[in-house]
Amino acid sequence: MIETRNLRKRYGDFVAVDGISFKVEPGQVLGFLGPNGAGKSTTMKMLAGFLTPSEGSASICGHDVVESALAAKRLVGYLPEGAPSYGEMSVLGFLQFIADIRGLAGESRRRQLDDAIGRLSLQGVAQQSIDTLSKGFKRRVGLAQAILHDPKVLILDEPTDGLDPNQKHEVRALIQAMAKDKTIIVSTHILEEVHAVCNRAIIIARGQVLADDTPAGLEARSRFHQAVSLSADNAHAVRDVLVRIGDVAAVEIDAQDQRVTAFPRAGKAIFGAVVEALKSNGIQVREIALEQGRLDEVFRQITTATKEAA
């Protein structure tokens, strides 16, 4: 479990993290979202024990990150931004070095090295020096060292940064598989990552928590939630039909692809009425979809509103 209470970090007069409080339970994968400079990486570094909080507290499985720093660090696997490592070392040599630091020995050491290398598909580059690897492989080496000692808590800062689509899929599947018995925080600015691996999301900006909900709960705040979008040959004729539906609040046509979107009045479901109206007016559609909401729109709405208010 991870818990923060009124966590703050100041650099002189600048407040990077401003009174953040949250709790993450085992089995949860928390997406930590925010624009650049929001305080995501600073918060992660405090949780991992690399920065000392200016005020407030943070604990890992009941161990305070300041007062019981060593006990907390033993339980954490941390992938920092940029995945720093020793570039002159081979991949295997680096992971063996980390295993020694973590106190792994004997058969357990061999098994956990093999497991980390296998899970991140590093067998083919195990003897290469880290400096010769691509950005994606370096990121995978960083993730391998984070999971090497089978920690109860994973703190991952941009875990799929630099990975190709196939590698992203593999890493996301790995995070999901590990989530069953671990507490995981994933800091990211990639919104699709939240859908792919997270069952909860926090949005922060200017060092403060602005929203804390499930991905579906955040999407429900979008004006696109329960909207109906479709493609047809005559977008303007479709709009003229849909605006006559009582529970439709507005109809918009995308200027680029002529896709039509009907927005419901608050609390109303319009999909059935839209389908019936199209059918009764003899309008054929190429595609029709019920929108769940758009996380990118909610993200912009929340973070931009805070910036404008400031």
VEXDREN-2710 file (C-alpha; in Angstrom, 1 decimal):
% VEXDREN-2710
k/r/px/py/pz
1/MET/0.0/0.0/0.0
2/ILE/1.1/3.6/-0.7
3/GLU/-0.2/6.5/1.3
4/THR/0.5/10.2/1.2
5/ARG/-0.8/12.8/3.6
6/ASN/-0.5/16.5/2.7
7/LEU/2.7/15.9/0.9
8/ARG/4.6/19.0/-0.2
9/LYS/7.9/19.8/-1.9
10/ARG/9.4/23.3/-2.1
11/TYR/12.4/24.6/-3.9
12/GLY/12.9/28.0/-2.4
13/ASP/9.7/29.9/-3.1
14/PHE/8.6/27.5/-5.8
15/VAL/6.1/24.8/-4.6
16/ALA/6.5/21.7/-6.9
17/VAL/4.0/19.5/-4.9
18/ASP/1.4/21.2/-2.9
19/GLY/-0.4/19.2/-0.3
20/ILE/-1.1/15.9/-2.1
21/SER/-3.0/13.2/-0.3
22/PHE/-4.0/9.8/-1.6
23/LYS/-3.9/6.1/-0.9
24/VAL/-3.3/3.2/-3.3
25/GLU/-4.2/-0.3/-2.2
26/PRO/-2.8/-3.7/-3.4
27/GLY/-4.3/-4.7/-6.7
28/GLN/-4.7/-1.1/-7.9
29/VAL/-2.9/0.4/-10.8
30/LEU/-3.0/4.1/-10.4
31/GLY/-2.4/6.3/-13.4
32/PHE/-0.7/9.6/-12.4
33/LEU/-1.6/12.2/-15.0
34/GLY/-0.7/15.8/-15.5
35/PRO/0.9/18.2/-17.9
36/ASN/4.6/18.9/-17.9
37/GLY/5.7/20.5/-14.7
38/ALA/2.7/19.3/-12.8
39/GLY/4.7/17.6/-10.0
40/LYS/4.4/14.0/-11.2
41/SER/8.0/13.0/-11.2
42/THR/8.7/15.0/-8.0
43/THR/6.0/13.0/-6.2
44/MET/7.4/9.7/-7.5
45/LYS/10.9/10.6/-6.3
46/MET/9.6/11.4/-2.8
47/LEU/7.7/8.0/-2.7
48/ALA/10.8/6.2/-3.9
49/GLY/12.9/7.9/-1.3
50/PHE/15.1/9.9/-3.7
51/LEU/13.7/13.3/-2.5
52/THR/12.8/14.3/1.1
53/PRO/9.4/16.0/1.5
54/SER/9.3/19.5/2.7
55/GLU/6.1/18.8/4.6
56/GLY/3.6/16.0/5.1
57/SER/4.3/12.3/4.9
58/ALA/4.4/9.3/2.7
59/SER/4.5/5.6/3.5
60/ILE/5.1/2.3/1.7
61/CYS/3.3/-0.6/3.3
62/GLY/3.2/1.3/6.6
63/HIS/6.9/2.3/6.5
64/ASP/7.5/6.1/6.5
65/VAL/9.7/7.0/3.6
66/VAL/11.8/9.3/5.8
67/GLU/11.7/7.7/9.3
68/SER/12.0/4.1/8.0
69/ALA/13.6/4.9/4.7
70/LEU/15.5/1.6/4.2
71/ALA/12.5/-0.6/5.1
72/ALA/10.4/1.4/2.6
73/LYS/13.0/1.1/-0.2
74/ARG/13.2/-2.6/0.2
75/LEU/9.6/-2.9/-0.8
76/VAL/9.8/-0.6/-3.8
77/GLY/10.7/-1.2/-7.4
78/TYR/11.4/2.2/-9.0
79/LEU/11.7/3.1/-12.7
80/PRO/12.8/6.7/-12.8
81/GLU/12.4/9.1/-15.7
82/GLY/15.0/8.4/-18.3
83/ALA/15.9/5.0/-16.9
84/PRO/19.5/5.9/-15.8
85/SER/22.0/3.0/-15.6
86/TYR/25.7/2.3/-16.1
87/GLY/26.2/2.5/-19.8
88/GLU/29.5/0.7/-20.0
89/MET/28.0/-2.4/-18.3
90/SER/26.4/-5.2/-20.2
91/VAL/22.7/-5.7/-19.6
92/LEU/23.4/-8.9/-17.7
93/GLY/26.2/-7.4/-15.7
94/PHE/24.0/-4.4/-14.7
95/LEU/21.2/-6.6/-13.6
96/GLN/23.6/-8.9/-11.6
97/PHE/24.9/-5.7/-9.9
98/ILE/21.4/-4.7/-9.0
99/ALA/20.7/-8.2/-7.7
100/ASP/23.8/-8.0/-5.4
101/ILE/22.6/-4.6/-4.1
102/ARG/19.2/-6.0/-3.4
103/GLY/20.8/-8.9/-1.5
104/LEU/19.6/-11.7/-3.8
105/ALA/21.6/-14.9/-3.5
106/GLY/21.7/-18.5/-4.5
107/GLU/19.0/-20.1/-6.6
108/SER/16.6/-17.3/-5.9
109/ARG/19.1/-14.8/-7.5
110/ARG/19.4/-16.9/-10.6
111/ARG/15.7/-17.5/-10.9
112/GLN/14.8/-13.8/-10.5
113/LEU/17.4/-12.7/-13.0
114/ASP/16.1/-15.2/-15.5
115/ASP/12.6/-14.1/-14.8
116/ALA/13.3/-10.4/-15.2
117/ILE/15.3/-10.9/-18.4
118/GLY/12.6/-13.2/-19.8
119/ARG/9.7/-10.9/-19.0
120/LEU/11.3/-7.9/-20.7
121/SER/12.6/-10.0/-23.7
122/LEU/16.2/-9.0/-23.0
123/GLN/17.8/-12.4/-23.9
124/GLY/19.1/-11.2/-27.2
125/VAL/20.9/-8.2/-25.8
126/ALA/22.0/-9.6/-22.4
127/GLN/25.7/-9.4/-23.3
128/GLN/25.6/-6.0/-25.0
129/SER/26.7/-2.9/-23.3
130/ILE/23.8/-0.6/-22.3
131/ASP/25.2/2.3/-24.2
132/THR/24.8/0.5/-27.5
133/LEU/21.0/-0.2/-26.9
134/SER/18.1/1.7/-28.4
135/LYS/16.0/4.0/-26.2
136/GLY/13.3/1.3/-26.1
137/PHE/15.7/-1.4/-24.9
138/LYS/17.3/0.9/-22.3
139/ARG/13.8/1.5/-21.0
140/ARG/13.2/-2.3/-20.8
141/VAL/16.5/-2.7/-18.9
142/GLY/15.3/-0.1/-16.4
143/LEU/12.0/-1.9/-15.9
144/ALA/13.8/-5.2/-15.5
145/GLN/15.8/-3.7/-12.6
146/ALA/12.6/-2.4/-11.0
147/ILE/10.9/-5.8/-10.9
148/LEU/14.1/-7.9/-10.3
149/HIS/13.5/-8.3/-6.5
150/ASP/9.8/-8.9/-6.8
151/PRO/8.7/-5.8/-4.9
152/LYS/5.3/-5.3/-3.3
153/VAL/5.2/-1.7/-4.7
154/LEU/6.1/-0.5/-8.2
155/ILE/6.6/3.2/-9.0
156/LEU/6.9/3.6/-12.8
157/ASP/7.7/6.9/-14.4
158/GLU/6.7/6.8/-18.1
159/PRO/7.3/3.0/-18.4
160/THR/6.6/2.8/-22.1
161/ASP/8.5/5.9/-23.2
162/GLY/10.5/5.1/-26.3
163/LEU/8.9/1.7/-26.9
164/ASP/7.5/0.7/-30.3
165/PRO/3.8/-0.4/-30.4
166/ASN/4.6/-4.1/-29.9
167/GLN/6.8/-3.4/-27.0
168/LYS/4.2/-1.1/-25.4
169/HIS/1.7/-3.9/-25.7
170/GLU/4.1/-6.4/-24.0
171/VAL/4.9/-4.0/-21.1
172/ARG/1.3/-3.1/-20.5
173/ALA/0.4/-6.8/-20.4
174/LEU/3.2/-7.3/-17.9
175/ILE/2.0/-4.5/-15.7
176/GLN/-1.5/-5.9/-15.7
177/ALA/-0.2/-9.4/-14.8
178/MET/1.8/-8.0/-11.9
179/ALA/-1.1/-5.9/-10.6
180/LYS/-2.8/-8.9/-9.1
181/ASP/-0.6/-8.9/-6.0
182/LYS/1.2/-5.5/-6.1
183/THR/0.5/-1.8/-5.6
184/ILE/1.4/0.1/-8.8
185/ILE/1.7/3.8/-9.7
186/VAL/2.2/4.6/-13.4
187/SER/3.1/8.2/-14.2
188/THR/2.3/9.0/-17.8
189/HIS/1.1/11.7/-20.2
190/ILE/-0.1/9.0/-22.6
191/LEU/-3.9/8.9/-22.1
192/GLU/-4.3/5.6/-23.9
193/GLU/-2.0/4.1/-21.3
194/VAL/-4.6/4.8/-18.6
195/HIS/-7.2/2.9/-20.6
196/ALA/-4.8/0.0/-21.2
197/VAL/-3.5/-0.7/-17.6
198/CYS/-5.1/1.5/-15.0
199/ASN/-8.2/0.9/-12.8
200/ARG/-7.9/4.4/-11.2
201/ALA/-6.5/7.7/-12.3
202/ILE/-5.4/10.9/-10.5
203/ILE/-5.0/14.2/-12.5
204/ILE/-2.6/16.8/-11.0
205/ALA/-1.6/20.2/-12.1
206/ARG/0.4/22.9/-10.4
207/GLY/1.3/20.4/-7.7
208/GLN/-2.3/19.7/-6.6
209/VAL/-4.7/16.8/-7.1
210/LEU/-7.6/18.0/-9.3
211/ALA/-9.4/14.7/-9.9
212/ASP/-9.3/11.1/-8.5
213/ASP/-11.6/8.6/-10.2
214/THR/-11.7/5.5/-12.3
215/PRO/-11.0/6.0/-16.0
216/ALA/-14.7/5.4/-16.8
217/GLY/-15.7/7.9/-14.1
218/LEU/-13.4/10.5/-15.6
219/GLU/-14.8/9.8/-19.1
220/ALA/-18.4/10.3/-17.7
221/ARG/-17.4/14.0/-17.1
222/SER/-16.9/14.4/-20.8
223/ARG/-19.6/16.1/-22.9
224/PHE/-19.1/13.2/-25.3
225/HIS/-20.4/10.7/-22.6
226/GLN/-23.4/8.9/-24.1
227/ALA/-23.2/11.0/-27.3
228/VAL/-23.8/9.2/-30.6
229/SER/-21.4/9.7/-33.5
230/LEU/-21.9/8.4/-37.0
231/SER/-20.8/8.7/-40.6
232/ALA/-23.2/9.1/-43.5
233/ASP/-23.3/10.4/-47.1
234/ASN/-25.2/13.6/-46.3
235/ALA/-24.1/15.0/-42.9
236/HIS/-26.3/18.1/-43.1
237/ALA/-29.4/16.0/-43.8
238/VAL/-28.5/13.8/-40.8
239/ARG/-28.1/16.8/-38.6
240/ASP/-31.6/18.1/-39.7
241/VAL/-33.1/14.9/-38.6
242/LEU/-31.3/14.5/-35.3
243/VAL/-31.9/18.0/-34.0
244/ARG/-35.7/17.2/-33.9
245/ILE/-35.2/14.5/-31.3
246/GLY/-36.3/15.8/-27.9
247/ASP/-33.5/14.5/-25.8
248/VAL/-30.8/15.7/-28.2
249/ALA/-29.2/18.9/-26.8
250/ALA/-27.0/19.6/-29.8
251/VAL/-25.7/18.2/-33.1
252/GLU/-22.2/18.9/-34.5
253/ILE/-20.5/18.1/-37.8
254/ASP/-16.7/17.6/-37.8
255/ALA/-15.3/20.0/-40.4
256/GLN/-12.6/17.5/-41.4
257/ASP/-14.3/14.2/-41.8
258/GLN/-18.0/15.3/-41.8
259/ARG/-18.7/12.9/-38.9
260/VAL/-21.9/13.8/-37.1
261/THR/-22.2/13.8/-33.3
262/ALA/-25.4/14.1/-31.4
263/PHE/-25.1/15.2/-27.8
264/PRO/-27.7/14.1/-25.2
265/ARG/-29.4/16.3/-22.6
266/ALA/-28.2/15.7/-19.1
267/GLY/-29.0/12.2/-17.9
268/LYS/-30.6/11.2/-21.1
269/ALA/-29.9/8.2/-23.4
270/ILE/-30.4/8.9/-27.1
271/PHE/-28.9/6.0/-29.0
272/GLY/-32.2/4.2/-29.5
273/ALA/-34.0/7.4/-30.6
274/VAL/-31.2/8.2/-33.0
275/VAL/-31.3/4.8/-34.6
276/GLU/-35.1/5.0/-35.0
277/ALA/-35.0/8.5/-36.4
278/LEU/-32.4/7.5/-39.0
279/LYS/-34.4/4.4/-39.9
280/SER/-37.7/6.2/-40.2
281/ASN/-36.2/8.8/-42.5
282/GLY/-34.5/6.3/-44.8
283/ILE/-31.0/7.4/-43.9
284/GLN/-28.2/4.8/-44.3
285/VAL/-25.1/5.2/-42.2
286/ARG/-21.6/3.8/-42.8
287/GLU/-20.8/3.6/-39.1
288/ILE/-22.5/4.5/-35.8
289/ALA/-21.1/4.4/-32.3
290/LEU/-22.1/5.2/-28.7
291/GLU/-19.4/7.4/-27.2
292/GLN/-18.2/6.5/-23.6
293/GLY/-16.5/9.9/-23.2
294/ARG/-13.1/11.3/-24.2
295/LEU/-10.4/11.3/-21.5
296/ASP/-8.3/13.8/-23.5
297/GLU/-11.1/16.3/-23.4
298/VAL/-11.6/15.9/-19.6
299/PHE/-7.9/16.2/-19.1
300/ARG/-7.7/19.5/-21.0
301/GLN/-10.8/20.8/-19.3
302/ILE/-9.5/20.1/-15.8
303/THR/-5.9/21.2/-16.3
304/THR/-6.7/24.3/-18.5
305/ALA/-9.4/25.5/-16.0
306/THR/-6.9/25.4/-13.2
307/LYS/-4.3/27.3/-15.3
308/GLU/-6.8/30.0/-16.3
309/ALA/-8.0/30.4/-12.7
310/ALA/-4.4/31.0/-11.6
END
